[in-house]
Each structure stands twice: as structure tokens, then as C-alpha cells.
Amino acid sequence: MSDTPSVASSSPSQAQLDRFAELFNQSLTLRHFGARMSFPEGRKVVVELPEVQPQHRGGLGASAVNGGVLSALFDFAIGCTPALRDPTRRCATVQLSMSFERPATGPHLRVEAVIDNGGPSTVFASAKLMDAEGRVCARCQGVVRVSSQPWASGESPATN
């Protein structure tokens, strides 16, 4: 069996993307982390950390959000960009490159990710992380591998 997926003839509907996000948001990982994802207008992935918790902090003393948390937010967002093309196929982040431009502080954070380029089995994406005031604090470029296999649940990576 090849692991090059067939190319979808059209973009997924907003309803398909909303269902993917709904299931992913119910996963233990996102619930524990406190993050939420969505696909506004079907053109980008948004991952929000609506309430920065004390355990998220730790960079530059106690006020900035730790770089590991920022990395996880980027991985969630970049890793879900292939759903913008086909939310039924398994995918996995294979590379992330981040630049931290300013401390990420404040009560909540938002990551927006878009597809820059790619083919049927590889997606190149970029993202930016913003603080509560909309200032860009970090940027990321990533590569995501797309499989021909569907998600185990049939609808999203969330299986629990």
C-alpha cells in the first residue's frame, strides 16, 4: 500500500472542518493543555490558549510563557494544516523551525497557521503566535507528512 494519498478533488466543507476541530478539541491532550482549535473560514488553522495558566509560564522568569508550551501550540497548529485539504487523512509533523521574537506574556495566546505549499504527501506551512494584544511573539515554519491512511476514528486524530 502506498502512503501517497489521493488528491482530493475539492476542499473540505466548513462543516467537515468544524467536525474535525470539535473532535480534536475533545481529545485528552487538548483538554489537559487547555487549548482549542478551529478553522475560521476554512482558510487557516487557529489554536488558542484562552487562559494562560501558571504551569504554562516559566520563560524569562515567571511572567513569559515557556518555549516548550509555545512549541506545542505551533505543533498543534502546523500539524493540523493538512486538514484544510483533506481532514480524513492521517498526518504528522516532521519538522518545525521556530523563531522567538519577544516574550509571550499576557492572559491568552493565539496561533494562526496556513499552508504555504505542498503536494499530495507533504505540506509546508507557516504560523505566527500572538499575545493578547495581537503582537507577534514568535513565528514557525513546518513540514507535515500526509498519509494515505485515514484517521483511526475516521474523522480526526482524536481517539479519546
N, C-alpha and C positions, 0 to 999 in steps of 0.2 A: 504494500500500500504506500503510495506516495504521500509525502507530507506537504505538498504544494496544494493549497486549497483552490477550488474552482472560484473564479472571479464572479462575484455577484453582479447580476445584470442591472440592478438599481440599488440606490441607497436604502438602508432600512428606514422604516417609518418611525415617526416620533413615538408612536405607541410601543414599538419594539424596543426602542432605546429606553423609554421610561420604565418598561418592564424589567429590562436588564439592570438598570440602576436600582429599582425597587428591591430586586432580589439581592443584588450586591450589597445594598445598604443594610440588609437583614443578616449579613454574614457576621460570624463571631468576631472576625478581625476588625471590620469597620465599627461595629458596635463597641468593642473594647477600646478601640483607638479614639472613638468619639467623632469620627469623620463621616461626611455624607458626600455622595457623588451624584451628578446629574449631567444631562446632555442638552443644554439650552439650545433651542432652535436646530438641534441635530448637527451642529457645526463644530462643536468643541466639547471637551470633557472638563467639567468643573468639579474639583474636590475641595470641600470646605471643612475647616476645623472651626465650628461655630463657637466653641468655648475652649480657649486655651487653658489647660489645667496645670497645676503645679508640677506634675510629673512630666509635662512636655517641655518645661523650661530647663535651663542648665547651660546654655551657651553664654559666654561673656558674663559670667557670674550667674545671677539668678533671674534676671529680667528677660533675656532673649530666649527664644525657643531653640532647643538643642538641634544641631545639624543632623543628627540621626532621625529626628522627627521630620525635619524638612525633607530629607532623603526619602522617607517613607511616603510622604504626601506626593512627591514627584513620581515615585514608582507607581502609586495608585493611579495617578492621572495619565502618565505616559503609557503605562501598561494597559489602560483601557481604551486608548485611541483606536485600535483596530475595530472596536465595536461600531465606530462611525461608518465603517464599510460593511461589516458583517458581524453582528453580535452573537451569532450562533457558533463561531469557531473558537477553539482554544488558542490562547496566545500567552507569551511570556516575555517579559523584559529581558533583553540580553546585554544591554549596555546603557549606562547613564553617565552623563558628564554634567556636573553642576558647577555653577559659579555663585558664590555668596557675595552680594554687593553691599548689604547693610544688615545690621541686626534685625531679626524678625521679632518685633515686640508687639504688645497690644493684646486685646481680648479675643481676637479671632483672626484666622488666616484664610486665604483663598488661592487656589492654584487653578490656572486655566491652561489646557493643553490642546494643541491642534496637530493634525497630520501635515507634515511638510512635503513628503514624497513617499514613494514606495511602490512595490509591486504586489503580486498575489501572496507572497510568503514573507515579506519583510516590510515593516512600516518604520519610517523615520519621522520622529515627532519632536516638537519643542514645547516648552512650558515656561510660565513665569509664576512666581509666588509673590502675592501682595499682602501687605498688612491691612489692618482695619481702615486705614486712611487711603488705601489704594496705591500706596508706594510700592514699587517693585523692590523686593528684598533679595531675590535670588532668581536665577534662570537655569534651565536644564535642557539638554538635548538627549534624546534616547533612541534606541533601536529596539523594536519589538518583533519577535518571530511569530508568525501566524501559522497554525497547523491546519491540516485538512480535517482533523477530528473535531467533532462537536464537544461542547462542554458536557461534563458528566450529568448535570441537571437538565441539559437540553436547552436552557435559556440564559444561563450566566455562569460565571465561575463560582458563585455562591452555592455551596452544597450543604450548608448547615445554618 
